[in-house]
Amino acid sequence: MNGNARQPRPRHVAVFVDTWGNYGGRLLEGIADYVDAHGPWSLFLEMHGTGRFHPNRLRRWKGDGVLAFIEDRRIAARMARSGIPVVDTDGHVLDGKLPFVGNDEEAAGRLAAEHLLERRFANFAFSGYAGQPWVQRRCRGFREALSQAGHCVAVRYYSRSFDVVSAWEEAQQELVAWLLGCPKPLGLLACSDRHAQHVLDACRRARLTVPDEVGVIGTDNEEAICRLSNPPLSSVANNPRLIGYEAARLLDQLMSGKRDSAIWEPRLIPPKGVITRRSTDIVVTEDQRVGEALRFIRDHACESINVNELLRHISLSRSTLYHRFHNAVGRSPHEEIQRVRLDRVKELLTQTVLPLAEVANLAGFEYPEYLVAVFKRRVGMTPGQYRSLHKER
């Protein structure tokens, strides 16, 4: 073999993403996964690409392909005419001019609806930004799923940005008035985790308890936002790392000359699931004593409580509690305690690297071996298998 033989020229690719939030950073990780396996690529990285970058930035550039957030139809049209292979990873336009890989927004809305239905909400609402196609798609999936279950959805849109703080205050007061006018208990989907924070703030201003009066779920599972929210925010977890990988793979095909009709079909990546936190950790019931029991379980299940302690708290006989609890919730108090603990285990397995013994302790299991047995019986796999399955990509 000739040791002086030249290596083939790497692909020259420009990447325009916004890494300020969870989506762009995870997207880059997926691109890196693909390049590690199929590269190398020569990469220009613009990590503050807001979706409105001007195509003139690529003038005189002799590159091979572009991965970008594209929010403007005129920019999308110009990029389509440029002759450079481009893959859109944002999904604002979706007019068929550019190949697209991104979130299945309607699936995210449907998943949120199913989650709130499981919590037995009967009143529903959606709140999001005006004029944003991705918001409209999330709302459409949410409304369609609830319509099929026989429910209507109250919808409210408002501005995404504010020139002055007073405008923000006015918008929050409008949101307060709207929330107060909605029937309770209310299951609400916010278009994003950041907007869900606005909703939680409005609930506090209106003195509406979460999740007892308003159960709030966001979308995107931005962990820092979700975990720092008060209460911690449930959210639909999308899969931006897989989107980045698939977008890079599609761009590689385009750069290799592939142009069949399937290239132009949007490639929608479904969400991974719902991460349940305190903002929707409730089962709605009209039985006040059962509701009191559910709140006690929600607040103390991970402190190794048992049914005897629950009985002392609500002063009911065991047979009465089990009968009323099963009528209202469809399971026993012991099963509800285990459900809350296992939800906490799932959260710790997917969001931390804590060893199993510490996970067991934080979720209220005295012994890791008992956690493994319960988890395998209820979930169908070991905690280790669950953690591996739910790793990014």
Residue pairs with C-beta under 8 A, 6 or more apart in sequence:
10 39
10 40
10 41
10 42
11 39
11 41
11 42
11 64
11 65
11 252
11 255
12 41
12 42
12 44
12 62
12 63
12 64
12 65
13 41
13 42
13 43
13 44
13 63
13 64
13 65
13 66
13 67
13 251
14 43
14 44
14 46
14 58
14 61
14 63
14 65
14 66
14 67
14 68
15 28
15 31
15 43
15 44
15 45
15 46
15 49
15 66
15 67
15 68
16 46
16 49
16 53
16 66
16 67
16 68
16 69
17 24
17 27
17 28
17 46
17 47
17 49
17 67
17 68
17 69
17 89
18 24
18 47
18 48
18 49
18 50
18 51
18 69
19 25
19 28
19 47
19 48
20 48
21 194
21 220
21 222
22 220
22 221
22 222
22 223
22 240
23 220
23 238
23 240
24 47
24 69
24 240
26 240
26 241
26 244
26 392
27 89
27 240
27 241
27 243
27 244
27 247
28 45
28 47
28 244
29 241
29 244
29 392
30 240
30 241
30 242
30 243
30 244
30 245
30 246
30 247
30 248
30 393
31 67
31 244
31 245
31 247
31 248
32 244
33 241
33 244
33 245
33 393
34 244
34 245
34 248
34 249
34 252
35 41
35 43
35 248
38 248
38 249
38 252
44 63
46 53
49 68
49 69
50 69
50 71
51 68
51 69
51 70
51 71
51 72
51 90
51 92
52 71
52 72
52 75
53 68
53 75
54 75
55 75
55 78
55 79
55 82
58 66
58 82
58 84
63 84
64 84
64 85
64 255
65 84
65 85
65 86
65 87
65 251
65 252
65 254
65 255
66 79
66 84
66 85
66 86
66 87
66 251
67 86
67 87
67 89
67 247
67 248
67 251
68 79
68 86
68 87
68 88
68 89
68 90
69 88
69 89
69 90
70 76
70 79
70 86
70 88
70 90
70 92
70 93
70 98
71 90
71 92
71 93
72 92
72 93
73 93
73 95
76 88
76 93
76 95
76 97
76 98
77 97
79 86
79 97
79 98
80 86
80 97
80 98
85 251
85 254
85 255
86 98
86 99
86 251
87 98
87 99
87 100
87 101
87 247
87 250
87 251
87 254
88 98
88 99
88 100
88 101
88 102
89 100
89 101
89 102
89 243
89 244
89 247
90 102
90 134
91 100
91 102
91 103
91 105
91 133
91 134
91 266
92 132
92 133
92 134
93 133
94 100
94 133
94 266
96 264
99 250
99 254
99 263
99 264
99 267
100 266
100 267
101 243
101 246
101 247
101 250
101 266
101 267
101 269
102 243
102 247
102 266
102 267
102 268
102 269
103 134
103 238
103 239
103 240
103 243
103 268
103 269
103 271
104 268
104 269
104 270
104 271
105 134
105 137
105 138
105 141
106 137
106 138
106 140
106 141
106 144
107 141
107 268
107 270
107 271
108 138
108 141
108 219
108 236
108 238
108 271
109 137
109 138
109 139
109 140
109 141
109 142
109 143
109 144
109 145
109 189
110 141
110 142
110 144
110 145
111 236
111 271
111 273
111 274
112 138
112 142
112 189
112 217
112 219
112 236
112 274
113 124
113 141
113 142
113 145
113 146
113 149
113 189
114 145
115 217
115 234
115 236
115 274
115 276
115 280
116 124
116 187
116 189
116 215
116 217
116 280
117 146
117 149
117 187
119 187
119 211
119 215
119 280
119 282
119 283
119 284
120 283
120 284
120 285
121 185
121 186
121 187
121 215
121 284
122 151
122 185
122 284
123 151
123 182
123 183
123 184
123 185
123 186
123 187
124 142
124 146
124 151
124 152
124 153
124 154
124 186
124 187
124 188
124 189
125 153
125 154
125 155
125 156
125 179
125 182
125 186
125 187
125 188
125 189
126 138
126 139
126 142
126 143
126 153
126 154
126 155
126 156
126 188
126 189
126 190
126 191
127 155
127 156
127 157
127 158
127 175
127 178
127 188
127 189
127 190
127 191
127 195
127 198
127 199
128 135
128 138
128 139
128 156
128 157
128 190
128 191
128 192
128 195
129 135
129 157
129 158
129 159
129 160
129 191
129 192
129 195
130 157
130 158
130 159
130 160
131 157
131 160
132 160
132 191
134 191
135 157
135 191
138 189
138 191
138 219
139 153
139 155
139 189
139 191
142 153
142 189
143 153
143 155
146 152
146 153
147 153
154 178
154 182
156 175
156 178
158 171
158 174
158 175
159 167
159 171
162 168
162 171
171 198
172 198
172 201
172 202
172 205
173 205
175 198
175 199
175 202
176 202
176 205
176 206
179 186
179 199
179 202
179 203
179 206
179 208
179 214
180 206
180 208
184 208
184 213
184 214
185 212
185 213
185 214
185 215
185 282
185 284
186 213
186 214
186 215
187 214
187 215
187 217
187 280
188 199
188 214
188 215
188 216
188 217
189 217
189 218
189 219
190 196
190 198
190 199
190 216
190 217
190 218
190 219
191 219
192 218
192 219
192 220
193 218
193 219
193 220
193 221
193 222
193 225
193 226
193 229
193 233
193 235
194 218
194 222
194 225
195 218
196 216
196 217
196 218
196 225
196 229
196 233
196 235
196 279
197 225
197 229
197 233
199 214
199 216
200 210
200 216
200 229
200 230
200 231
200 233
200 279
203 209
203 210
203 213
203 214
203 216
204 230
208 214
210 216
210 231
210 278
210 279
211 231
211 278
211 279
211 280
211 281
211 282
212 282
212 291
212 295
215 234
215 279
215 280
215 282
215 284
216 233
216 234
216 279
216 280
217 233
217 234
217 235
217 236
217 274
217 279
217 280
218 225
218 226
218 233
218 234
218 235
218 236
219 235
219 236
219 238
220 235
220 236
220 237
220 238
221 235
221 236
221 237
221 238
221 275
222 235
223 351
225 233
226 232
226 233
226 234
226 235
226 275
226 277
227 233
227 277
227 351
229 277
229 279
231 277
231 278
231 279
232 277
232 278
232 279
233 277
233 279
234 274
234 275
234 276
234 277
234 278
234 279
234 280
234 281
235 274
235 275
235 277
236 271
236 273
236 274
236 275
237 271
237 272
237 273
237 274
237 275
238 269
238 271
238 272
239 269
239 270
239 271
239 272
239 392
239 393
241 392
241 393
242 269
242 392
242 393
243 269
245 393
246 267
246 269
250 263
250 267
253 263
254 263
272 390
273 390
275 347
275 350
275 351
276 343
276 346
276 347
277 347
278 298
281 298
281 340
281 343
282 294
282 298
283 294
283 328
283 329
283 336
285 291
285 294
285 328
285 329
286 328
287 324
287 327
287 328
289 314
289 316
289 324
290 324
290 325
290 328
290 329
292 313
292 314
293 310
293 313
293 314
293 321
293 325
293 333
294 329
294 336
296 305
296 310
296 313
296 314
297 305
297 310
297 333
297 336
297 337
297 340
298 340
300 309
301 336
301 337
301 340
301 341
301 344
301 364
302 340
302 341
302 344
302 362
302 363
302 364
303 364
304 364
304 365
304 366
305 337
305 364
306 334
306 337
307 318
307 321
307 333
307 334
307 337
310 321
310 333
310 337
311 317
311 318
311 321
314 321
316 324
321 333
322 332
322 333
325 331
325 332
325 333
325 336
326 332
329 336
331 339
338 374
338 378
341 363
341 364
341 365
342 363
342 374
342 375
342 378
342 379
344 362
344 363
344 364
345 359
345 360
345 363
345 365
345 371
345 375
345 383
346 379
346 386
348 354
348 359
348 362
348 363
349 359
349 383
349 386
349 387
349 390
350 386
350 387
350 390
352 359
354 362
356 368
356 371
356 372
356 383
356 384
357 368
359 368
359 371
359 383
360 366
360 367
360 368
360 370
360 371
363 371
365 371
365 374
371 383
372 382
372 383
375 381
375 382
375 383
375 386
376 382
379 386
381 389
